[in-house]
Amino acid sequence: MHVKRGHQVVVLSGEDRGKRGKVLKVSPDKNRVIVEGINFISRHMRPSASLPQGGIVKKEAPIHTSNVMVVCPKCNEPTRQAFKFMKEDKKHSRRKTRVCKKCGEMIEVAP
């Protein structure tokens, strides 16, 4: 998957096109992500211990990963990703990292 939890993404298509948000959850088996503040749906909830009154609750629904693009932290624009191998101090060790196609900056996921 080109998107991981914690990435800042921009929505490419749909009614929320152009909006930005942070990825909250990734489902690689279904190729879907849940983005903070994007694609709200209304759920009719019956009363429970956590929601004693019940009613209509708004929450984020998953969207397909092809409809989002990662935002580069340096140039602050949506970009594709390239992969580069960074050499480490250890003998013959390499580490695969994500790199912005536009500016060449590393794209890291915030912990």
N, C-alpha and C positions, 0 to 999 in steps of 0.2 A: 504494500500500500504506500502511496506517496504522501499520505497524511497520517500524523500520529497525534496522540492525545497531548494537548498543550499547544499545538501549532496555532498560529494566527492565520485565518483563511478568509478569502473573499468569495461570495457566491456568484457564479457565472450565469445561471439561468433560473427561471422561475419568478414568482412574485417578489421574492426577496433579493433580486439581482442587484449587485453592487454593494450589498451590506457586508460588513466585516464582523467576525466573531472568533471566539476561542473554541477549539474542539474539545468537547466534554467527554465523549465516548466514541469508540471506534468498533465497528463490527466487521472484521475482515471476511468472515464467511458469507456475509450478505452484501459486501462492498458498500456499506452505509456508515455515515457519521452523524452524530448529534452535535450541532453548533449552538453555542450560547446566544440566545436572543433571536434565533432564526427559525422559520417554519413552525409557527405556533399552531396548535390544534386545540379544540375544546373537547374535554372529556366530561361526560355526565357521571358523577361519582355518587354512589349511595352512601348513607351515613355509616361511619366506622369509628373506631377508637381514635385514629389519627385525624379524621375529618368528621367531627360529631354532627355537623349540620348537613353534610353532603353538598350537592349543588354542582355547578359547572366550573371546572378547573381548566385553566390554560397551561399548556406545557409544550416543550419543544419536541418535534417529531424528527425522525431520521431522514436525511436526504442522501442521494447517491454521491459517491466520491467523485464521479466524473463532473459533477456540478460545482465543485469547489476547487480553488487553487491556493496554494500556500503563498503567504506574503513574506517577502524578504525582510528581516529585521533591520538591515542597513539602509537599503534604498526605499523601503516602505512601499513597494509595489508588488502586485501579484507576479509570480514568476514560476517557470518550470524549474526542475531540479536536475542537477548532474551529480554523479558520484565520482569522488576522487579518493585515492588511497593515500593516506598520510603515513609517513614513516615514523616509527617510534624509536626510542633509544635501544630497545632490546634487539638482539641479533635476529635478522630476517623477520621482523614483525611489522605488519601493515594493518592499518585500521581504515575501514570504509566510512567516509563521511559524506553528508549531503552538502551541495554547493549551489549557490544561486547562479543561474545561467547568465543573468544580466551583469552583475557586479563581481561575481566570484567569491563572495563572502560565504562563510560556513553558516548553514541553517541548523541551529541547535534547538532541541526541545527543552523548554523550561521544566525543571523538576517539580 
